[in-house]
Amino acid sequence: MQTKIHPKNYRLVVFKDMSNGHTFLTKSAANTKDNIEYNGKEYPLIKLEISSKSHPFYTGKLNFVIDTAGRIDKFKSKYKKFIKK
């Protein structure tokens, strides 16, 4: 293994999913200026836009908003001239 390539500032950090408020404590070397109280102690806070508690792949709630009728009509009108009769 190579030496002196890993960061030395690993510490306990709280990650917070901003979309649903889910928080979890783990180790990280990421920089942050925010702090949060978690289980009676203060830890650095890293804000996330999405985590396993809110990502559609993990929650099983896929939300697809597709305008299929508009897409199909657009496709047909675009390639109408290539239809062989």
C-alpha positions as CSV (number, residue, x, y, z in Angstrom):
1,M,0.0,0.0,0.0
2,Q,1.1,3.5,-0.7
3,T,1.9,5.7,2.3
4,K,1.0,9.4,3.0
5,I,-1.8,9.5,0.4
6,H,-4.8,9.5,2.8
7,P,-6.1,12.5,4.6
8,K,-5.3,12.7,8.3
9,N,-8.2,14.9,9.3
10,Y,-10.9,12.2,9.5
11,R,-13.4,13.1,12.2
12,L,-17.0,12.4,13.0
13,V,-19.4,14.4,10.8
14,V,-23.2,14.6,10.6
15,F,-24.6,14.4,7.1
16,K,-28.1,15.9,6.6
17,D,-30.4,15.3,3.7
18,M,-32.0,18.7,3.1
19,S,-35.0,17.3,1.1
20,N,-36.4,15.3,4.1
21,G,-34.3,16.2,7.2
22,H,-32.7,12.7,7.6
23,T,-29.4,12.9,9.5
24,F,-26.7,10.3,10.0
25,L,-23.3,10.3,11.7
26,T,-20.2,9.0,10.0
27,K,-16.5,9.8,9.5
28,S,-15.4,12.2,6.8
29,A,-12.5,14.5,5.9
30,A,-14.7,16.9,3.9
31,N,-14.5,20.6,4.9
32,T,-17.5,22.5,6.3
33,K,-18.3,25.7,8.1
34,D,-21.6,24.6,9.6
35,N,-22.2,22.7,12.9
36,I,-25.2,20.8,14.3
37,E,-26.1,19.3,17.6
38,Y,-26.6,15.5,17.3
39,N,-27.4,13.3,20.2
40,G,-26.3,16.0,22.7
41,K,-22.9,16.7,21.0
42,E,-21.9,19.3,18.4
43,Y,-20.5,18.0,15.1
44,P,-19.6,19.5,11.8
45,L,-22.5,19.4,9.4
46,I,-22.4,18.5,5.7
47,K,-25.6,19.3,3.8
48,L,-26.8,16.9,1.1
49,E,-29.3,17.4,-1.6
50,I,-30.1,13.7,-1.9
51,S,-29.3,10.6,0.1
52,S,-30.4,7.0,0.2
53,K,-33.5,8.1,2.2
54,S,-34.7,10.3,-0.6
55,H,-33.2,8.9,-3.8
56,P,-35.8,7.2,-6.0
57,F,-33.6,4.2,-6.7
58,Y,-33.5,3.3,-2.9
59,T,-37.0,4.4,-2.0
60,G,-38.7,2.6,-4.9
61,K,-40.8,5.7,-5.7
62,L,-39.8,6.7,-9.2
63,N,-41.4,9.8,-10.4
64,F,-41.4,10.2,-14.1
65,V,-43.2,13.1,-15.6
66,I,-43.3,12.4,-19.3
67,D,-45.4,14.1,-21.9
68,T,-45.7,10.9,-24.0
69,A,-48.5,12.1,-26.2
70,G,-46.6,15.3,-27.2
71,R,-43.4,13.3,-27.8
72,I,-45.1,10.7,-30.0
73,D,-46.9,13.4,-32.1
74,K,-43.6,15.3,-32.5
75,F,-41.8,12.1,-33.5
76,K,-44.4,11.2,-36.1
77,S,-44.5,14.6,-37.6
78,K,-40.7,14.8,-37.8
79,Y,-40.3,11.4,-39.5
80,K,-43.6,11.4,-41.5
81,K,-41.6,11.9,-44.8
82,F,-39.6,8.7,-44.3
83,I,-42.7,6.4,-44.0
84,K,-42.6,3.8,-46.9
85,K,-46.0,3.0,-48.4
